């Protein structure tokens, strides 16, 4: 794979020492142009050490009853919470020099990219790694939903569809995948790039 200017200097680190931002969003729907973010949770990893960031978000629109049934997040819970116009610059700083990790990156990316374009007047651009894509490629499961992949690795997923609980599961899945990756000779950031598992600036479509 050609090493372009977006390929960062940490590529020779072991996978577990790479600077990841592992995240999950809860939203009012499925299309960022029509929906809003209701919760953000991030585990920022650097050389095995982690920092947590989580907040409910005012989506500036009603939370549909069907979404409340899934997430448990209500209008009352998000009323008065930070809006994305306040959070976008904070997230931009948290994302600096990191690798974006989520289970189904294109979904979470689409909402954050929309917010960056709206509030920061710039697209979201950073390396990304998708645990859903890793599961599809290496695990051979009949379903690669977060709960099923978590079960494969004996990861307890309590209160799914709340952002930090899902983020912790994604982190454990990512680190559980390391053994599978090493069996395929993938041990460093450079290996992830060379096997097209990290995308250098934005993810492909779902």
N, C-alpha and C positions, 0 to 999 in steps of 0.2 A: 504494500500500500504506500502511495506517495506521502511523505511527511510534509504537510503543508504548514503554513505559518501558525495555524490554529492548534497544531499538535503541541501540547505543553511539555515543560521540562521534566515532569515527574514520571514519564512513561516507563522508566526502568525500575520503579518501585514494585515490590510484590503487591499483588492485588489487594490484600488486606490492609496495606498501608497507603493506598491511594486516597486522595482527598475527595470523598464523596459528599454530596448533599442528597440524602435519601428522604423522599417526601411523599406525602399524599394530600390530596384536596378532597373536600366535600363541596358539592355544588347544588344549585337549585334545579339543574337539568343537564343536558348533554351537549349543547352547542354554546360556545362562549359568547356568540353574538346575541343570544336570546336568554342566557342564564347568568347567574352570578356565583361567586365563590362564597361559601358559608364557613369554611374552616380550613386552616393551613397547619400542617405539622411537618417539622423538618428535624432530622438527625444529621448534624454536620460532623463528618468524620475526618480526622487528620492524624495519620500515623497511629491508628487504632484508638485514639481518644475521641470522645464524642461530646457534642454540645447540643442541647435541645432548644427548639423554638416552636411554640404552638400558640394559636389564637383563634378564637371565633372571629368571623368577619361579617360585617353588615353588607349583604349583597345588593342593597338598595332596590330590592323588589321582594314581594312575598315569597315565603318558602311554601311550595305546594304541599298539600296534605300527603300525597303519595311519597314525596321525598322525606317528610318527617317520619313516616312509617318505616322507612329504610334506615335513616340515620339517627332518628331521635332528636334532631335539631329543629327547634321551633322558631317562629318569628320573635317571641319574647326573648329567647336566648341570644339572638344576634342583634337585637335592638341596642343601639348605643355602642356597639363594638367598632373597632377600627374598620375603615373602608379601604378598598384597594388603592385609592389615590394616596393614602398614608403608608400603606404596606409595600407598595411597589419599590420605592427607593431602599427600604430596609432589606427586601429580598434580593435586590440587585447586589447589595454589599455582601450578603450571606453567600450568594452564588459565585462571587469572584474567585477565579482560579480553582474552581471545583468541577466535579463531574456530576451531572444531574441524573439521579437514579429514581425510578418509579416502576410500579407494576402496571404496564401499559403506558409507557412514556408519552405517546402521542396525545392521549387524553389530557393528562395534567399539563403537558407542555402547551397545548392549544389554549387553555385558559390563561396560563401565565404569560404566554406570548401576546395574547390579546390585551391583557392588562398592561404589559410593558409598552406595547404600541400606543395604547390609549393614554396612559398616565406619564410615561417617560419619553414618548415620541421616538422609540427605538424598538427593534425586535429583540426577542430573547435569543442570544447566541452563546452557546457553551457546549462542551462535550456531553454526550448522554449515553446511558447504559440502561437497557430495559430488562427487568427480571422476567417479564412475561415472554419476551423473545428468547431469553436464555432457556427458560423452561421448555418452550416449544422445540428448541433445537437439541437439547441434551437430555431431557427427562423421559420422554416417551409416554406421557400421561394422556388419558382419554380427555381430560379437561384441565386447562391450565389457569382456571380461576384462582384468585389469591388464596381462598380457603383450601382448595385442593392441593396447591403447591405447598402451602404451609403444613398440611397434613402429611405430605410425603416426607417432609423433614422433621416430623414430630414437633412442630411449632404450635404452641397454644395461641389461638386467635380468638380472644374474648372481646365482645362488643365490636365486632366487625362493622365497618362503615362509620367509625369515628376515626378521625384522621391520625392521631398519634398511635392508636392501637394498630391500625393498618401499616403505618410507617415502621413500627417496631417489627412487624411481621416481614415487611420487605427487606429490612436490614438483615434479619436472621436468614431469610431465603438467600439473599446475596452471598452471605458468608458461608451458608450451607452449600452453595453452588461451587465454591472454590475447589473442593475435592473433585467434582465432576469436570471442572475446567482443567485442573492439573492433569487428569487422566488423558486429556486431549492436548497436552503440551502447552497449555495456556496458563502462565504463571505471573506475568507482569502486565503493566499497563500497555507496554509496546505490543505484547502478544494479543491483548484485547483489540487494539487498533488493527493489527495485521490480519486478524480474523474477522474484521468488520463487525465487531461486537460493541465497540464504542464508535459513535458517530461524532465527527469533530466539531460541528457547529449547530446542526439541527437534525432531528430524527426523521426517518422516512415516514410516509403515511402509514396508517394502520394496515 
